[in-house]
Amino acid sequence: MNLFVYSELFFTIQLSLMKTTLKQTKLEELNVVFVENFSNTFFTRLVDSYYEFVQIFKDQKSTFTKFIIWMTIEIEKLITILHNQQYIGTRNFTFSMKNIDILLTKADEFTLKLIDIKFIFEDQLEPILIQIIRTQKDIIIDTLRQRHRDEKWTPITFQTHERLDQLFFEFHELGVDSQAFLEPFIHMDDEHDLLQVDLAPSTLQFTKAYLTFSRDLFKIHYLSINHIIVEALVELIKLHLKYYERTLQKTNDKNLKIFIMKNVDFSLNHLFQHVDQLYRPKIGNAVKFFIKVYEKMDKFQEMAKY
Protein backbone atom coordinates (compact mmCIF):
# COMPACT_ATOMS: atom_id res chain seq x y z
CA MET A 1 0.00 0.00 0.00
CA ASN A 2 1.55 3.34 -1.03
CA LEU A 3 1.82 6.35 1.29
CA PHE A 4 -1.07 8.28 -0.28
CA VAL A 5 -3.55 5.41 0.09
CA TYR A 6 -2.33 4.72 3.62
CA SER A 7 -2.79 8.33 4.68
CA GLU A 8 -6.27 8.45 3.13
CA LEU A 9 -7.21 5.31 5.05
CA PHE A 10 -5.86 6.86 8.26
CA PHE A 11 -8.02 9.95 7.91
CA THR A 12 -11.10 7.90 7.01
CA ILE A 13 -10.63 5.91 10.21
CA GLN A 14 -10.07 9.08 12.28
CA LEU A 15 -13.17 10.67 10.79
CA SER A 16 -15.23 7.65 11.76
CA LEU A 17 -13.77 7.60 15.28
CA MET A 18 -14.44 11.32 15.78
CA LYS A 19 -18.03 10.94 14.58
CA THR A 20 -18.68 7.94 16.83
CA THR A 21 -17.08 9.61 19.85
CA LEU A 22 -19.08 12.83 19.53
CA LYS A 23 -22.35 10.93 19.04
CA GLN A 24 -21.85 9.39 22.47
CA THR A 25 -22.17 12.87 24.01
CA LYS A 26 -25.85 13.68 23.57
CA LEU A 27 -27.04 17.18 22.85
CA GLU A 28 -28.71 18.41 26.02
CA GLU A 29 -30.48 21.56 27.12
CA LEU A 30 -28.44 24.73 26.88
CA ASN A 31 -25.82 24.52 29.58
CA VAL A 32 -22.12 25.13 29.96
CA VAL A 33 -21.50 21.65 31.41
CA PHE A 34 -22.53 20.07 28.12
CA VAL A 35 -20.12 22.25 26.13
CA GLU A 36 -17.35 21.40 28.58
CA ASN A 37 -18.03 17.66 28.17
CA PHE A 38 -18.49 17.85 24.41
CA SER A 39 -15.24 19.82 24.04
CA ASN A 40 -13.35 17.39 26.29
CA THR A 41 -14.53 14.51 24.12
CA PHE A 42 -13.51 16.32 20.93
CA PHE A 43 -10.05 17.32 22.15
CA THR A 44 -9.32 13.90 23.67
CA ARG A 45 -10.04 12.33 20.28
CA LEU A 46 -7.95 15.03 18.58
CA VAL A 47 -4.97 14.34 20.86
CA ASP A 48 -5.24 10.59 20.20
CA SER A 49 -5.40 11.24 16.45
CA TYR A 50 -2.32 13.44 16.64
CA TYR A 51 -0.23 10.84 18.48
CA GLU A 52 -1.39 8.08 16.16
CA PHE A 53 -0.53 10.20 13.14
CA VAL A 54 2.93 11.08 14.46
CA GLN A 55 3.66 7.45 15.25
CA ILE A 56 2.59 6.16 11.84
CA PHE A 57 3.91 8.99 9.66
CA LYS A 58 6.84 10.29 11.74
CA ASP A 59 9.24 10.01 8.80
CA GLN A 60 6.80 11.44 6.25
CA LYS A 61 6.65 15.17 6.94
CA SER A 62 4.97 15.82 3.59
CA THR A 63 1.75 14.27 4.90
CA PHE A 64 1.53 16.62 7.88
CA THR A 65 -0.31 19.24 5.81
CA LYS A 66 -3.07 16.68 5.34
CA PHE A 67 -3.37 16.32 9.09
CA ILE A 68 -3.72 20.09 9.51
CA ILE A 69 -6.43 20.14 6.82
CA TRP A 70 -8.26 17.25 8.50
CA MET A 71 -8.08 19.01 11.90
CA THR A 72 -9.38 22.26 10.37
CA ILE A 73 -12.38 20.45 8.89
CA GLU A 74 -13.14 18.71 12.20
CA ILE A 75 -12.88 22.00 14.12
CA GLU A 76 -15.26 23.60 11.63
CA LYS A 77 -17.73 20.75 12.20
CA LEU A 78 -17.49 21.17 15.97
CA ILE A 79 -18.17 24.90 15.79
CA THR A 80 -21.03 24.37 13.31
CA ILE A 81 -22.72 21.90 15.66
CA LEU A 82 -22.43 24.27 18.62
CA HIS A 83 -23.58 27.23 16.54
CA ASN A 84 -26.56 25.44 14.99
CA GLN A 85 -27.70 24.29 18.43
CA GLN A 86 -27.29 27.85 19.82
CA TYR A 87 -24.59 26.87 22.30
CA ILE A 88 -22.73 29.72 20.65
CA GLY A 89 -25.01 32.29 19.09
CA THR A 90 -27.02 35.46 19.56
CA ARG A 91 -29.70 33.98 21.82
CA ASN A 92 -27.81 34.32 25.11
CA PHE A 93 -24.71 36.52 25.11
CA THR A 94 -23.10 35.58 28.44
CA PHE A 95 -23.81 31.88 27.88
CA SER A 96 -22.19 32.02 24.41
CA MET A 97 -19.15 33.89 25.72
CA LYS A 98 -18.62 31.22 28.41
CA ASN A 99 -18.78 28.48 25.80
CA ILE A 100 -16.41 30.26 23.43
CA ASP A 101 -14.05 30.79 26.35
CA ILE A 102 -14.11 27.00 26.94
CA LEU A 103 -13.21 26.33 23.29
CA LEU A 104 -10.39 28.88 23.22
CA THR A 105 -8.99 27.66 26.56
CA LYS A 106 -8.90 24.06 25.36
CA ALA A 107 -7.35 25.15 22.06
CA ASP A 108 -4.69 26.97 24.10
CA GLU A 109 -3.96 23.83 26.10
CA PHE A 110 -3.66 21.75 22.92
CA THR A 111 -1.37 24.39 21.38
CA LEU A 112 0.94 24.45 24.41
CA LYS A 113 1.24 20.66 24.51
CA LEU A 114 1.29 19.73 20.82
CA ILE A 115 0.82 22.09 17.85
CA ASP A 116 -0.79 25.49 17.31
CA ILE A 117 -4.49 25.16 16.57
CA LYS A 118 -5.62 28.31 18.39
CA PHE A 119 -5.45 30.30 15.15
CA ILE A 120 -7.83 27.81 13.49
CA PHE A 121 -10.43 28.32 16.23
CA GLU A 122 -9.99 32.09 16.17
CA ASP A 123 -10.44 32.17 12.40
CA GLN A 124 -13.53 29.93 12.46
CA LEU A 125 -15.13 31.81 15.36
CA GLU A 126 -14.50 35.32 14.05
CA PRO A 127 -17.62 35.76 11.86
CA ILE A 128 -19.82 34.23 14.57
CA LEU A 129 -18.33 36.50 17.22
CA ILE A 130 -18.77 39.60 15.08
CA GLN A 131 -22.46 38.75 14.69
CA ILE A 132 -22.88 38.04 18.43
CA ILE A 133 -21.09 41.25 19.51
CA ARG A 134 -23.05 43.48 17.14
CA THR A 135 -26.36 41.87 18.07
CA GLN A 136 -25.71 42.29 21.80
CA LYS A 137 -24.59 45.88 21.26
CA ASP A 138 -27.89 46.60 19.47
CA ILE A 139 -29.85 44.99 22.32
CA ILE A 140 -28.09 47.25 24.84
CA ILE A 141 -28.74 50.29 22.63
CA ASP A 142 -32.46 49.48 22.38
CA THR A 143 -32.72 49.05 26.15
CA LEU A 144 -30.76 52.26 26.72
CA ARG A 145 -33.15 54.24 24.50
CA GLN A 146 -36.16 52.92 26.39
CA ARG A 147 -34.59 53.65 29.79
CA HIS A 148 -33.73 57.22 28.84
CA ARG A 149 -37.17 57.75 27.31
CA ASP A 150 -38.72 56.89 30.68
CA GLU A 151 -36.08 58.63 32.81
CA LYS A 152 -37.34 61.05 35.50
CA TRP A 153 -33.82 62.13 36.58
CA THR A 154 -34.26 61.41 40.27
CA PRO A 155 -31.75 59.66 42.56
CA ILE A 156 -32.12 55.99 43.45
CA THR A 157 -33.26 55.36 47.02
CA PHE A 158 -33.12 52.31 49.29
CA GLN A 159 -35.04 51.86 52.51
CA THR A 160 -32.65 49.30 54.01
CA HIS A 161 -28.92 48.65 54.15
CA GLU A 162 -29.65 45.09 52.99
CA ARG A 163 -30.87 46.36 49.63
CA LEU A 164 -27.73 48.47 49.27
CA ASP A 165 -25.60 45.45 50.20
CA GLN A 166 -27.37 43.52 47.44
CA LEU A 167 -26.39 46.26 44.98
CA PHE A 168 -22.77 46.05 46.20
CA PHE A 169 -22.86 42.29 45.66
CA GLU A 170 -24.22 42.68 42.11
CA PHE A 171 -21.37 45.01 41.20
CA HIS A 172 -18.80 42.78 42.92
CA GLU A 173 -20.02 39.92 40.70
CA LEU A 174 -19.36 42.16 37.69
CA GLY A 175 -15.70 42.49 38.64
CA VAL A 176 -15.50 45.86 40.36
CA ASP A 177 -14.66 46.98 43.89
CA SER A 178 -18.29 47.81 44.50
CA GLN A 179 -17.93 50.00 47.57
CA ALA A 180 -15.13 52.12 46.10
CA PHE A 181 -17.06 52.23 42.82
CA LEU A 182 -20.32 53.52 44.32
CA GLU A 183 -19.36 55.04 47.69
CA PRO A 184 -18.76 58.61 46.41
CA PHE A 185 -22.36 58.69 45.18
CA ILE A 186 -24.09 57.31 48.29
CA HIS A 187 -25.37 59.32 51.25
CA MET A 188 -28.03 59.16 53.93
CA ASP A 189 -31.18 61.20 53.43
CA ASP A 190 -31.90 61.87 57.12
CA GLU A 191 -35.08 63.77 56.41
CA HIS A 192 -36.76 60.75 54.84
CA ASP A 193 -34.63 58.07 56.55
CA LEU A 194 -33.45 56.70 53.20
CA LEU A 195 -30.18 55.67 51.63
CA GLN A 196 -29.71 57.65 48.45
CA VAL A 197 -27.55 56.91 45.41
CA ASP A 198 -27.00 60.11 43.44
CA LEU A 199 -27.36 58.32 40.12
CA ALA A 200 -30.33 58.01 37.78
CA PRO A 201 -31.92 54.54 37.34
CA SER A 202 -30.96 54.57 33.64
CA THR A 203 -27.30 55.15 34.63
CA LEU A 204 -27.34 52.16 36.95
CA GLN A 205 -29.03 49.91 34.40
CA PHE A 206 -26.60 50.89 31.66
CA THR A 207 -23.66 50.37 34.03
CA LYS A 208 -24.70 46.79 34.74
CA ALA A 209 -25.20 46.03 31.05
CA TYR A 210 -21.91 47.70 30.05
CA LEU A 211 -19.89 45.93 32.75
CA THR A 212 -21.38 42.57 31.78
CA PHE A 213 -20.68 43.21 28.09
CA SER A 214 -17.07 44.32 28.70
CA ARG A 215 -16.34 41.52 31.21
CA ASP A 216 -17.61 38.76 28.91
CA LEU A 217 -15.78 40.12 25.88
CA PHE A 218 -12.56 40.51 27.86
CA LYS A 219 -12.49 36.76 28.51
CA ILE A 220 -12.51 35.85 24.82
CA HIS A 221 -10.60 38.86 23.41
CA TYR A 222 -8.07 38.13 20.68
CA LEU A 223 -6.28 40.22 18.10
CA SER A 224 -8.44 39.81 14.99
CA ILE A 225 -11.64 40.86 16.81
CA ASN A 226 -9.96 43.65 18.78
CA HIS A 227 -11.32 46.39 16.50
CA ILE A 228 -14.89 45.06 16.76
CA ILE A 229 -14.73 44.98 20.57
CA VAL A 230 -13.21 48.47 20.88
CA GLU A 231 -15.70 49.86 18.37
CA ALA A 232 -18.65 48.43 20.33
CA LEU A 233 -17.40 49.62 23.73
CA VAL A 234 -16.75 53.16 22.45
CA GLU A 235 -20.05 53.38 20.56
CA LEU A 236 -22.05 52.34 23.63
CA ILE A 237 -20.42 54.77 26.07
CA LYS A 238 -20.70 57.64 23.55
CA LEU A 239 -24.39 56.98 23.02
CA HIS A 240 -24.94 56.79 26.77
CA LEU A 241 -23.21 60.17 27.24
CA LYS A 242 -25.25 61.63 24.37
CA TYR A 243 -28.43 61.26 26.41
CA TYR A 244 -26.91 63.36 29.20
CA GLU A 245 -25.91 65.96 26.64
CA ARG A 246 -29.45 66.18 25.26
CA THR A 247 -30.91 66.60 28.75
CA LEU A 248 -28.45 69.39 29.60
CA GLN A 249 -29.35 71.17 26.37
CA LYS A 250 -33.05 71.10 27.22
CA THR A 251 -32.96 72.33 30.83
CA ASN A 252 -32.16 75.52 32.71
CA ASP A 253 -32.74 73.85 36.08
CA LYS A 254 -29.51 74.29 38.04
CA ASN A 255 -30.19 71.36 40.38
CA LEU A 256 -30.94 69.06 37.47
CA LYS A 257 -27.69 70.11 35.81
CA ILE A 258 -25.76 69.30 38.99
CA PHE A 259 -27.45 65.88 39.13
CA ILE A 260 -26.74 65.19 35.46
CA MET A 261 -23.07 66.07 35.96
CA LYS A 262 -22.83 63.55 38.81
CA ASN A 263 -24.01 60.91 36.35
CA VAL A 264 -21.53 62.12 33.75
CA ASP A 265 -18.72 61.99 36.32
CA PHE A 266 -19.69 58.45 37.33
CA SER A 267 -20.02 57.26 33.73
CA LEU A 268 -16.69 58.67 32.58
CA ASN A 269 -14.44 58.61 35.64
CA HIS A 270 -15.69 55.44 37.28
CA LEU A 271 -17.49 53.18 34.79
CA PHE A 272 -15.53 53.92 31.62
CA GLN A 273 -12.25 54.32 33.50
CA HIS A 274 -12.71 50.81 34.92
CA VAL A 275 -13.23 49.38 31.41
CA ASP A 276 -10.34 51.43 30.06
CA GLN A 277 -7.94 50.11 32.71
CA LEU A 278 -9.15 46.56 32.12
CA TYR A 279 -8.62 46.65 28.34
CA ARG A 280 -5.67 49.00 27.95
CA PRO A 281 -2.98 46.25 28.21
CA LYS A 282 -4.75 44.28 25.46
CA ILE A 283 -5.91 46.70 22.80
CA GLY A 284 -2.64 48.24 21.57
CA ASN A 285 -2.96 51.34 19.39
CA ALA A 286 -6.76 51.22 19.63
CA VAL A 287 -6.38 52.87 23.04
CA LYS A 288 -6.49 56.19 21.17
CA PHE A 289 -10.26 55.66 20.70
CA PHE A 290 -10.65 55.26 24.46
CA ILE A 291 -8.62 58.40 25.18
CA LYS A 292 -10.90 60.47 22.93
CA VAL A 293 -13.92 59.55 25.04
CA TYR A 294 -12.50 61.43 28.06
CA GLU A 295 -12.29 64.61 25.98
CA LYS A 296 -16.06 64.90 26.21
CA MET A 297 -15.85 65.99 29.85
CA ASP A 298 -14.76 69.52 28.89
CA LYS A 299 -17.83 69.89 26.70
CA PHE A 300 -20.12 68.74 29.51
CA GLN A 301 -18.57 71.15 32.00
CA GLU A 302 -19.14 74.03 29.60
CA MET A 303 -22.75 73.04 29.02
CA ALA A 304 -23.43 72.73 32.76
CA LYS A 305 -22.35 76.35 33.38
CA TYR A 306 -25.29 77.92 31.60
KAFENRA-V457943 format. One record per helix or strand of 2 or more residues. SS is the DSSP state (H for helix, E for strand). FROM is the first residue (numbers start at 1). TO is the last residue. If there is no record, write none. Layout:
BEGIN
ss=SS from=FROM to=TO
ss=SS from=FROM to=TO
END
This chain:
BEGIN
ss=H from=3 to=23
ss=H from=32 to=57
ss=H from=61 to=84
ss=H from=93 to=113
ss=H from=118 to=149
ss=E from=156 to=158
ss=H from=161 to=173
ss=H from=178 to=185
ss=E from=186 to=189
ss=E from=194 to=197
ss=H from=201 to=220
ss=H from=223 to=250
ss=H from=254 to=294
ss=H from=296 to=305
END
